[in-house]
């Protein structure tokens, strides 16, 4: 998607952290912004910094709410024009342990980190395809979507976002669609995601009580660690803009996970059966299915 000026972007988690870094970078390219965030005060602060007016619209809702998502997209397009860039960025991060495991915690983690991305894609991709004009989807995953180095629930959600993005990109490319896909896999970024995650645990559900206590203890440490080692959100925004322009699938914010990625890839290759065994590859499977379906 070479031409960004004059287009409209819809960014979830757009008033804080990585989302706001992406928003600032896109604004510098002349893009109109629809910022969605669960935090109304953060939206007010973001709008004040960007400058209120016809080029910025804000929407306060939870990305798990499909109806509200669709309503916000409808309103954004009425006010700002067709949405050409979707950034599914809202998320929480929590290094959970097996002692924290409950259905409520699974539902919270997958509902926001994966369900929010699904809701964005389902709401906007059909509109993009119907228009048939250049567009782009950016899904924020994590380095933890490439290597299982942190909590198993968080990794599950982020691995799924990577898989969704890769497979969606493959299908759109095969169809010669003008819609591109990027999956952002950030490492440490200097954001307030620890505080945002703590707010997500304010739900009084008993199933979150054990995890909630650990979140309270860990939030100051996570915040300090990200502030010390994390890259700036504005740098991430610049990387995302470049990826949209160049139609690149992957964006990494640092090289911190490179050794783990190499080790995982080698382990996968080492586990492969010896060459010459029975069976086709994925291309054979697809060709066979298409032939039987014709």
C-alpha positions in Angstrom: 0.0 0.0 0.0 2.2 2.8 -1.3 -0.1 5.8 -0.9 -1.2 6.5 2.7 -1.9 10.3 2.6 -5.7 10.9 2.7 -6.6 7.4 3.8 -8.2 6.4 7.1 -6.8 4.0 9.8 -8.7 2.2 12.6 -6.4 1.3 15.5 -7.5 -0.7 18.5 -5.5 0.0 21.7 -4.8 3.2 19.8 -4.6 5.7 22.7 -1.7 4.1 24.5 1.7 2.4 23.9 2.3 0.7 20.6 -1.1 1.7 19.3 -0.5 5.4 19.9 3.0 5.1 18.4 1.5 3.7 15.3 -1.2 6.5 15.3 1.5 9.2 15.5 3.5 7.6 12.7 0.4 7.3 10.4 -0.7 10.9 11.3 2.7 12.1 10.1 1.9 10.4 6.7 -1.4 12.4 6.4 -3.7 9.5 7.5 -7.0 10.2 9.2 -7.3 8.3 12.5 -10.0 6.4 14.3 -8.6 5.4 17.7 -10.4 2.7 19.7 -9.4 2.0 23.3 -11.1 0.7 26.4 -9.7 3.7 28.4 -11.7 6.9 27.9 -9.2 9.1 29.7 -6.4 7.8 27.5 -8.5 8.6 24.4 -9.1 12.1 25.6 -5.4 12.6 26.2 -4.5 11.1 22.8 -7.0 13.4 21.0 -5.7 16.4 22.9 -2.1 15.6 21.8 -3.1 14.9 18.2 -5.4 17.9 18.0 -9.2 17.4 17.9 -10.9 17.9 14.6 -12.3 16.2 11.6 -9.2 14.1 11.1 -9.4 12.3 14.4 -12.2 10.3 15.9 -12.2 8.2 19.2 -14.2 5.3 20.3 -14.3 3.8 23.8 -15.1 0.1 23.8 -13.9 -3.4 24.6 -12.6 -5.3 21.5 -14.4 -8.4 22.7 -17.7 -6.6 22.1 -18.5 -7.4 18.4 -21.6 -5.2 18.2 -19.8 -2.2 19.5 -16.8 -2.9 17.2 -19.1 -2.9 14.2 -20.9 0.2 15.3 -17.7 2.1 15.9 -16.4 1.1 12.4 -19.7 2.3 10.9 -19.4 5.6 12.7 -15.7 6.0 11.8 -16.4 5.5 8.1 -19.2 8.0 8.2 -17.0 10.6 9.8 -13.6 9.9 8.2 -14.2 7.9 5.0 -13.5 4.3 4.1 -11.0 2.5 6.4 -8.0 1.4 4.4 -5.7 0.5 7.3 -6.7 -1.7 10.3 -4.4 -2.1 13.2 -5.6 -4.8 15.6 -3.3 -3.8 18.5 -5.3 -4.1 21.8 -3.9 -6.7 24.1 -2.9 -7.7 27.6 0.4 -9.3 28.8 0.7 -11.5 31.9 3.3 -14.2 32.6 0.8 -16.7 34.0 1.7 -20.0 35.7 -0.2 -23.3 35.8 -1.3 -22.3 39.3 -3.3 -19.5 37.8 -5.1 -21.7 35.3 -8.9 -21.1 35.3 -11.5 -20.9 32.5 -12.0 -17.2 33.4 -8.3 -16.5 32.8 -8.3 -18.4 29.5 -11.4 -16.4 28.4 -9.9 -13.1 29.4 -6.6 -13.7 27.6 -7.9 -15.3 24.5 -10.9 -13.0 24.3 -8.8 -9.8 24.2 -5.6 -11.0 22.5 -7.1 -13.3 19.9 -10.8 -12.5 19.9 -10.1 -8.8 19.4 -8.0 -9.5 16.3 -10.7 -11.9 14.9 -13.4 -9.3 15.5 -11.3 -6.6 13.7 -10.6 -8.9 10.7 -14.2 -10.1 10.5 -15.6 -6.6 10.7 -13.3 -4.9 8.2 -11.8 -7.3 5.8 -15.1 -8.0 3.9 -15.5 -4.2 3.5 -12.0 -3.9 2.2 -12.4 -6.8 -0.3 -15.7 -5.4 -1.5 -14.2 -2.1 -2.3 -11.3 -3.7 -4.1 -8.9 -0.8 -3.4 -5.4 -1.0 -1.7 -5.8 -1.7 2.0 -3.7 -3.2 4.8 -4.2 -5.1 8.1 -1.7 -5.0 10.9 -2.1 -7.6 13.6 -0.1 -7.1 16.8 1.2 -10.5 18.0 4.5 -10.7 20.0 7.9 -12.3 19.9 6.1 -14.8 22.2 4.0 -15.8 19.2 7.2 -17.2 17.7 8.9 -18.8 20.7 7.3 -20.2 23.8 9.4 -18.2 26.3 6.7 -16.7 28.5 3.2 -17.7 29.9 1.4 -20.5 28.1 -1.9 -18.6 27.8 -0.2 -15.5 26.4 1.8 -17.6 24.0 -1.3 -19.5 22.9 -3.0 -16.2 22.0 0.0 -14.7 20.2 0.9 -17.9 18.3 -2.7 -17.9 17.0 -2.4 -14.3 15.8 0.8 -15.2 14.0 -0.9 -18.2 12.3 -4.0 -16.2 11.4 -1.9 -13.5 9.8 0.4 -15.8 7.9 -2.5 -17.9 6.5 -4.6 -14.9 5.7 -1.7 -13.3 3.9 -1.1 -16.5 1.9 -4.8 -16.6 0.8 -5.0 -12.9 -0.1 -1.7 -13.0 -2.1 -2.9 -16.1 -4.0 -6.1 -14.3 -4.9 -4.1 -11.3 -6.0 -6.0 -9.2 -3.5 -5.0 -5.5 -3.0 -5.3 -6.2 0.8 -2.0 -6.8 2.5 -1.2 -8.3 5.9 1.5 -7.6 8.5 2.1 -9.3 11.8 3.9 -7.2 14.3 6.0 -9.3 16.7 7.4 -6.9 19.3 9.8 -7.7 22.0 10.2 -5.3 24.9 8.6 -1.9 24.2 8.5 0.9 26.7 4.7 1.0 27.3 2.2 1.0 30.1 0.9 -2.5 29.2 1.5 -3.7 32.7 -0.9 -1.1 34.1 -3.4 -1.7 31.3 -3.3 -5.4 32.1 -3.9 -4.8 35.8 -7.1 -2.9 34.9 -8.3 -5.8 32.9 -8.0 -7.9 36.0 -10.4 -5.6 37.9 -13.2 -8.0 36.9 -14.4 -9.4 40.3 -14.6 -12.9 38.9 -13.4 -15.4 41.5 -11.6 -17.3 38.7 -9.2 -14.4 38.4 -8.4 -14.0 42.1 -5.1 -15.9 42.2 -3.8 -14.3 39.0 -5.0 -10.9 40.1 -2.8 -11.0 43.2 0.3 -11.8 41.1 -0.5 -9.1 38.6 -0.6 -6.6 41.5 2.8 -7.7 42.7 4.4 -7.9 39.3 3.1 -4.7 37.7 5.8 -2.4 39.1 8.6 -4.8 38.1 7.2 -5.3 34.6 6.8 -1.5 34.1 10.4 -0.9 35.3 11.8 -3.7 33.0 10.0 -2.4 29.9 11.2 1.2 30.7 14.8 0.0 31.0 15.0 -2.4 28.0 12.1 -1.5 25.7 12.3 0.4 22.5 10.2 3.5 22.0 6.6 3.1 20.8 7.2 5.8 18.1 10.0 3.6 16.7 7.6 0.7 16.4 5.1 3.0 14.7 7.8 3.9 12.1 8.5 0.2 11.5 4.8 -0.5 11.0 4.4 2.4 8.5 7.4 1.0 6.5 5.9 -2.5 6.5 2.6 -1.2 5.2 4.2 0.7 2.4 6.4 -2.3 1.5 3.7 -5.0 2.1 6.0 -6.9 4.5 4.5 -9.7 6.5 6.7 -9.7 9.5 7.9 -6.8 11.8 10.3 -7.4 14.6 11.2 -4.5 17.0 14.5 -6.0 18.1 16.8 -9.1 17.9 16.3 -10.3 21.4 14.6 -13.5 20.4 16.8 -14.5 17.5 18.6 -17.4 19.3 15.4 -18.9 20.6 13.8 -18.6 17.1 16.9 -20.3 15.6 16.8 -23.1 18.2 13.0 -23.7 17.7 13.4 -23.8 13.9 16.3 -26.3 14.2 14.3 -28.5 16.6 11.4 -28.6 14.1 13.7 -29.5 11.3 15.4 -32.1 13.3 12.1 -33.8 14.1 11.2 -34.2 10.5 11.1 -37.8 9.1 13.9 -38.8 6.8 13.5 -37.9 3.2 12.0 -40.4 0.8 9.1 -41.5 3.0 5.5 -41.7 1.8 3.4 -38.6 1.6 3.0 -35.4 -0.4 3.6 -31.8 0.6 1.0 -29.1 1.3 0.9 -28.2 -2.4 0.0 -31.8 -3.3 -2.8 -31.7 -0.7 -4.3 -28.4 -1.9 -4.1 -29.5 -5.6 -5.9 -32.8 -4.7 -8.6 -31.1 -2.8 -9.2 -28.6 -5.5 -9.4 -31.3 -8.2 -12.0 -33.3 -6.2 -14.0 -30.1 -5.6 -14.1 -29.1 -9.3 
